[in-house]
Amino acid sequence: MATNPIGETLLEMHYFGVLRAHFAAVLGFPNLRILKPTPQREKWLGFDQGFVKSSETGLALEKSLRNFIHSSVRPLHVFRAIFLQFKVVDRRRSRRGAPDDWTVPWYAAHISTDKDKDTKISQHETLMRLAELPDTEVAYACPMLFSLDDIIRPADLSTLRQIDVKSAPHGWLTDGSHKLAFQTPTSGAFWCSDPIPAKDFVLEDALRRLPELNERQLLDYLQKISTTIWGRNEPSSRSQALPSSLFIIAQ
């Protein structure tokens, strides 16, 4: 039974400003696109909010993502992306459905694995497919807010648990009743009914997954990019030799 008085839409609104600023700082402003599909389009895409580094915009970008999810056609213009699906977290005061050794209260967010009549797959499977797009992170956004008074306070990203969809068991797609569960708002997340540890999406971890290159490999990589863009022709003096989407991080 739902116990949280805050609806999903209000939770999205509460965090949108801080999320926009956070991901804009991470991904960079040039070519940053923010996606917020309508409910009709959302069922084909799976997410509530998308922060995408891409040369495509608006509906064209949504169409590219939809084609990837439902037809495995890889977008040509998505360079890096983060997608969030918000979930309302309820405070449970009964042990029913909780892992064996948990106490009350505990916390849970329902995962939608019901097949949609139009897409023929569930929201969860849609997100799992989207997570297969290279250089893409997909997460369930689980706000640890349980009172309407919490919405009055400034949004704080430390209260927004972001659970990596890629850590979900692959057996759940469009079947069964499942949830994300937390013993406390700050403790580790679990995919339930059978408690399987979930993984918080941490941006620093995503950056660590990027390949490390030594100086020679980096120069070779830049040469390949330049050749791919310009072929045998030299770039004009007014042109940028490398794409604005390229990030080089030195450590």
N, C-alpha and C positions, 0 to 999 in steps of 0.2 A: 504494500500500500504506500502511495506517495505521501510523504510528510513535509516536503520542502515547499514553502509558500512562494518561492521565487521561480518564475517561469524561465524557460530556456532563452526566449527572445530578450528578456530583461537582463539576463546574465551576459549575453553577447554584447548588448549595448554598454553594459557596465565596464567591460574589459577592452572594448574596441580601441579606444584612444591610446592606451598604454601598449597594446599589442602592435598597433600601427607604428608607433614611435620606435618600439623595440626592434621589430623586424626591418623597418626602414634603415635603422642604424646598422643592422647586421648585413642586409642584402645590398644596401646602397640605393640611392634615389634614382639614378638614371635607369630607365626601363623597368622600374618596380611597378607591378600591377597588383591592385587589390580586388579580389573577387568576392562578391556576396550574392550567390545565386538566389533567384526567387524559389519559393517552395516547389513549384512545378519543375524547375530545372535542377533543383538540389537533389532530387531523387536519382537523377542520372549521373550526378557527380559525387554525391556522398558527403560533401563537406559544407560547413556553414560559412567559413571564412578561408580565403586563400591569399597568400602573400607570395607573388611569383615574379621572378626576374625573367622577363620575356620581351621580345620585340613585338609580339602580338598583343592585341588589346581586346577587352570586353567580350562580346559574344563570340568573336573569332577564336579567342583563347579558350573559352569554355568549350567550344566545338572541338578543338584539338584535344582537350583533355577527355571529353566524352568519347571521342573516337578511339583514344588509347584504352580507356576502361572497357569499352564494349566491343571493340574490333581489333585491339592490339596494334593500332597504327600509332607509331611513336611520333610525338610532336617534333617539329623541326626547330621551333623557336623558344622552347622552354630551357632556360639555362640553370635555374635553381628555384626550388619552390618549397613552401611550408603550408600545409593544409590542416585546419582544425575543425573537428566536429564537436560541438558543445554537448555535454550531458548533465542533466540535473542530478545532483548527489543527494540521496535521502539519508537522514539519520535514523537508523533502525534501533528500536528499543525492545525487540524480540529476537531471540537467538535463531529463530526459524530461517533456514537458508544460509546461516553463517558457517564458516569452517569450524571443525570440531572443538578446537581449543580457544575460540574467541569468546570475548565477554561483550556485554552490552554497555553503552551503545557501540554500534559499528556502523559503517557507512557503505552505501552501494549505489551504483549507477547502472541502469538497464542498458544492455546492448541490443540493438535492433537486428535480429536475424530472420525476420519475417520476409518472405518473398514478395516483392512489389509486383502488382499485376501488369505493369507496363514494362519494367526493366527485366523482370523474371529472375532477379537476384535481390539479395537483401542489401540494406545500407552497409552492414558490416563487410559483406563480400565486395561491395563497390569500393570501399575504402582500402581493403586489402589489395585489390587490383591496382588502385591508384598508387599505392605504396611501392609497386614494382617499377614505377617510372624512375629512371636514373636521376640522381642528384635531387631526390624529393624526400621530404619527411612528412609523415602523416600521423596525427595524434588525436586522441580523444582529450578534449579540454574539460576537466572536471573541477568546477569551482567549489571550494570548501567554504561556502556561504550558506547559512541556514536560517537567516532572519531578514525580513525586509529592512530592518535597521542597518544591516551590513551594506546594503546598496547605497545608503546615504554617504558612507565613508569613501574616500578616494580609492580607486582601484589599485590593488597591490598584487603584482604578479606572483608573489610568494604564496598567495592563497589559491593559485590556479594550478592544479596538478595536470600535467600534460603527459599522457600515457602513450608510448610508442605503439602504434597499430602493428608494426612488424613483429612485436613480441607476442602477439596473440596466437593461441593454438591454431594450427591449420585445419583441424577437423571441423571447426565451426565456420560455416559460411552462410548457408541459408537453411538453418536447422536448429531447433531447440531453443531453450530459454537460458540466456546467459547474462552475466553482469560483471562489472568491475567492482571489487570490494576492497575496503580499507578498514583495518582495525581502528585506526585513529586518522585524523585529517593529515597527519604528517608521516605516517608509517608507510611501509612498502605496499604497493598495489598488487592485487591478485585477480587473475581471470577465474571466475567461478561459473558453474557449480563445483567441479573438482578444482580445488585451489591450486593454481599454477602461477608462479611469480610473474608479474608484469614488469615492464621496464619504463621508467620515466624518460620522456624525451628531454635530453639535455643538449643544448646547442653546441656546447664545447665538445661533446662526444661525437656529434655529427661532423664537426670540423676535423676531428682526429681521424675520421674514416677517409678523408681525402688523401690521395697518394703523396708521399714525400719524395722530392726530387733533389738530387745534388746539383751543383752548379752546371756541370756538363749536360746532365739530363734536362735541366730547365732550359738551357740555350737551344738544345735540339728540339724540345717541345715548342718553343716560341718560333723556331724556324719552320716547323711543320705547319703551325697555325698560319703564319704569314704566307707560306706557299699555297695552302689550301684556299686562302682568301683571294690572293692576287695571281695565282698561277705563275706563269713565267714573266708577267709584267711587273715592273717596279711600281710601287704605290706613288701617286702624285704627291707633290709637296703639301698639298692642301688636305690630303686624306689621312685618316688615322690608320696606321699600319696594323693595329691589333684591335679586336672588338672591345667595347666599353664594358662588356660583361665579364672580362677576364680579371680574376683576382689573384694576386701573388702574395702569399703570406710567408714571411721570413721569421724563423724562430732561432 
